Amino acid sequence: MKIALLGAELEENLGLRYIASSLEAQNHIVKIIPFNSESDIPSAVSSLIDFDPRIAGLSMVFTGRAREFCRLAQALRDAGFRGHIIAGGHFASLNCSQLLTDFPAFDSVALGEGEELMCALARSLDDLSRVTGLCYRRSDGSLVTNPSLGNPDRLDDLPFPKRTTFHSYFGKPIASVLTSRGCWRDCAFCSINAWYKQGGGKKFRVRSVENLLEELKQLYFEHGVRIFNFQDDNFFLPNPQKAVLRFAAIRDGLHQAGIDQIAIAVKARPDSITEESIRILDELGLFRVFLGVENASQRGLNNLNRRCSVDQVLKALEILNSFDVHIAYNLLMFEPDTTLDDILINLRFMERHIENPFNFCRAEAYAGTGLETKLRREGRLLGDYFGFDYRLKDPRSEAFHQIANYAFF
């Protein structure tokens, strides 16, 4: 069966590439069609119509681009596509009923990770009741949601993601890689936790070191990749000692395989950072860390349910700055209950750490998150599922936020 997968390809879309390799392992013919902006609709439609698949899967992860994907789905219908259109990803799954009600161009929505679900859909396209974890529209227009069996525990069972072309970074081939899926915390602003709750199964899973090394060796020797961008939500483990042992095993395995002169980039929580773990990653070629600081005020951290202290944030920056790595961090300095005192603490934090690139913004309330639940309960939630909005509780903080948003937008 021919199946088209459409989504952003500004970086390698590992979600689509994992699904593609799983489908190809079952002898389906898969085409990944880039859809990086609304201006790509004509070319994406033309490419899909020429391919003539029976299923079109749309990777609707981000709220900010959701309407573009809705317009793409309708454009496919207007161009004569009569196959099955399924949406997946965080936005689509957390808003599945609204999406299918408001946009008849979609036939179904996937509620979890897509590898097994898409294979099941291809097997049971004539009987959607057999596809677990699927929300779909019956012929009479009513909606039904099939119970999910949960996301797979064993990531090692998945085929490696489909690789076609590679981006370059400073003239060197770069590849995105996942060593784990999910996260072991429950931050109020993050949709990861909500998405995994809906999909079922364990929220955090890791690949074995052996399985990871096999993929890295393939990328290094067969594709010439020299830079590995690890896209894990948090590259580290809940237990710092176990993280050190895991990183050491990866380092030793790569050296034994003759892999050297590489560079790696990771994402991390401040409370994950230890000097021992960073020293091992430095030996591996660590050149960049994106650090989820999120707030420099302890009150702000607590409001965001970060389960992290300011002291841990400061210690993480101290450790990372002692190594020759590029550090960038984010501040969700405008959260629903922030005060001018909290804002001042964050501004002083920026001044003291001006050598590290950063960005700052408001904590957005995505569907299914703790923030959305809180704001809805308090009657403060504005907007709709294509972009919930709210005002900060303190009017002076809200005024400052609007000024900053206008000035730095």
ChimeraX attribute file (.defattr): number of C-alpha atoms within 10 A of each C-alpha:
attribute: neighborCount
match mode: 1-to-1
recipient: residues
	/A:1	14
	/A:2	17
	/A:3	24
	/A:4	23
	/A:5	25
	/A:6	24
	/A:7	21
	/A:8	19
	/A:9	15
	/A:10	11
	/A:11	13
	/A:12	20
	/A:13	18
	/A:14	19
	/A:15	18
	/A:16	27
	/A:17	22
	/A:18	20
	/A:19	26
	/A:20	28
	/A:21	21
	/A:22	23
	/A:23	23
	/A:24	18
	/A:25	13
	/A:26	12
	/A:27	11
	/A:28	16
	/A:29	15
	/A:30	23
	/A:31	19
	/A:32	22
	/A:33	22
	/A:34	18
	/A:35	23
	/A:36	17
	/A:37	14
	/A:38	14
	/A:39	10
	/A:40	14
	/A:41	20
	/A:42	13
	/A:43	13
	/A:44	21
	/A:45	23
	/A:46	13
	/A:47	16
	/A:48	21
	/A:49	15
	/A:50	9
	/A:51	14
	/A:52	16
	/A:53	20
	/A:54	16
	/A:55	22
	/A:56	27
	/A:57	26
	/A:58	26
	/A:59	25
	/A:60	25
	/A:61	19
	/A:62	15
	/A:63	17
	/A:64	11
	/A:65	16
	/A:66	19
	/A:67	14
	/A:68	19
	/A:69	22
	/A:70	20
	/A:71	15
	/A:72	22
	/A:73	24
	/A:74	17
	/A:75	17
	/A:76	23
	/A:77	17
	/A:78	12
	/A:79	13
	/A:80	11
	/A:81	21
	/A:82	15
	/A:83	15
	/A:84	18
	/A:85	22
	/A:86	25
	/A:87	29
	/A:88	25
	/A:89	20
	/A:90	26
	/A:91	25
	/A:92	26
	/A:93	26
	/A:94	26
	/A:95	16
	/A:96	22
	/A:97	18
	/A:98	11
	/A:99	23
	/A:100	22
	/A:101	14
	/A:102	10
	/A:103	13
	/A:104	16
	/A:105	23
	/A:106	23
	/A:107	17
	/A:108	28
	/A:109	28
	/A:110	29
	/A:111	32
	/A:112	28
	/A:113	23
	/A:114	22
	/A:115	21
	/A:116	19
	/A:117	21
	/A:118	24
	/A:119	20
	/A:120	17
	/A:121	21
	/A:122	21
	/A:123	15
	/A:124	13
	/A:125	16
	/A:126	9
	/A:127	9
	/A:128	20
	/A:129	18
	/A:130	14
	/A:131	24
	/A:132	20
	/A:133	26
	/A:134	28
	/A:135	25
	/A:136	24
	/A:137	20
	/A:138	13
	/A:139	7
	/A:140	6
	/A:141	11
	/A:142	10
	/A:143	15
	/A:144	15
	/A:145	19
	/A:146	15
	/A:147	16
	/A:148	18
	/A:149	13
	/A:150	19
	/A:151	24
	/A:152	17
	/A:153	15
	/A:154	11
	/A:155	17
	/A:156	16
	/A:157	10
	/A:158	17
	/A:159	18
	/A:160	21
	/A:161	21
	/A:162	19
	/A:163	15
	/A:164	9
	/A:165	10
	/A:166	16
	/A:167	14
	/A:168	13
	/A:169	11
	/A:170	7
	/A:171	7
	/A:172	15
	/A:173	18
	/A:174	24
	/A:175	27
	/A:176	19
	/A:177	19
	/A:178	17
	/A:179	21
	/A:180	21
	/A:181	22
	/A:182	17
	/A:183	22
	/A:184	17
	/A:185	17
	/A:186	17
	/A:187	20
	/A:188	25
	/A:189	23
	/A:190	21
	/A:191	21
	/A:192	20
	/A:193	22
	/A:194	21
	/A:195	23
	/A:196	22
	/A:197	17
	/A:198	18
	/A:199	23
	/A:200	19
	/A:201	16
	/A:202	16
	/A:203	20
	/A:204	17
	/A:205	19
	/A:206	18
	/A:207	18
	/A:208	15
	/A:209	15
	/A:210	12
	/A:211	15
	/A:212	19
	/A:213	19
	/A:214	15
	/A:215	14
	/A:216	18
	/A:217	18
	/A:218	13
	/A:219	20
	/A:220	21
	/A:221	12
	/A:222	9
	/A:223	16
	/A:224	15
	/A:225	21
	/A:226	21
	/A:227	24
	/A:228	22
	/A:229	17
	/A:230	18
	/A:231	18
	/A:232	19
	/A:233	20
	/A:234	23
	/A:235	22
	/A:236	25
	/A:237	19
	/A:238	14
	/A:239	9
	/A:240	16
	/A:241	12
	/A:242	13
	/A:243	19
	/A:244	21
	/A:245	13
	/A:246	17
	/A:247	20
	/A:248	18
	/A:249	16
	/A:250	20
	/A:251	19
	/A:252	14
	/A:253	18
	/A:254	17
	/A:255	12
	/A:256	10
	/A:257	11
	/A:258	12
	/A:259	17
	/A:260	15
	/A:261	9
	/A:262	16
	/A:263	20
	/A:264	20
	/A:265	21
	/A:266	20
	/A:267	21
	/A:268	20
	/A:269	22
	/A:270	23
	/A:271	22
	/A:272	20
	/A:273	21
	/A:274	18
	/A:275	16
	/A:276	14
	/A:277	20
	/A:278	20
	/A:279	18
	/A:280	18
	/A:281	21
	/A:282	17
	/A:283	13
	/A:284	22
	/A:285	19
	/A:286	22
	/A:287	18
	/A:288	19
	/A:289	19
	/A:290	19
	/A:291	24
	/A:292	20
	/A:293	27
	/A:294	26
	/A:295	29
	/A:296	25
	/A:297	20
	/A:298	17
	/A:299	16
	/A:300	25
	/A:301	22
	/A:302	15
	/A:303	19
	/A:304	24
	/A:305	16
	/A:306	21
	/A:307	13
	/A:308	18
	/A:309	19
	/A:310	18
	/A:311	12
	/A:312	17
	/A:313	21
	/A:314	16
	/A:315	17
	/A:316	22
	/A:317	19
	/A:318	12
	/A:319	15
	/A:320	21
	/A:321	14
	/A:322	10
	/A:323	15
	/A:324	11
	/A:325	16
	/A:326	15
	/A:327	20
	/A:328	18
	/A:329	18
	/A:330	16
	/A:331	19
	/A:332	21
	/A:333	27
	/A:334	26
	/A:335	29
	/A:336	24
	/A:337	16
	/A:338	19
	/A:339	21
	/A:340	15
	/A:341	11
	/A:342	20
	/A:343	21
	/A:344	14
	/A:345	17
	/A:346	22
	/A:347	13
	/A:348	12
	/A:349	15
	/A:350	18
	/A:351	9
	/A:352	10
	/A:353	12
	/A:354	10
	/A:355	11
	/A:356	13
	/A:357	13
	/A:358	16
	/A:359	12
	/A:360	18
	/A:361	17
	/A:362	15
	/A:363	18
	/A:364	20
	/A:365	27
	/A:366	25
	/A:367	25
	/A:368	22
	/A:369	21
	/A:370	21
	/A:371	25
	/A:372	21
	/A:373	16
	/A:374	15
	/A:375	18
	/A:376	14
	/A:377	10
	/A:378	9
	/A:379	10
	/A:380	15
	/A:381	18
	/A:382	14
	/A:383	9
	/A:384	9
	/A:385	17
	/A:386	17
	/A:387	14
	/A:388	16
	/A:389	16
	/A:390	18
	/A:391	19
	/A:392	19
	/A:393	14
	/A:394	13
	/A:395	12
	/A:396	12
	/A:397	22
	/A:398	21
	/A:399	13
	/A:400	15
	/A:401	20
	/A:402	12
	/A:403	12
	/A:404	13
	/A:405	13
	/A:406	9
	/A:407	8
	/A:408	8
	/A:409	7
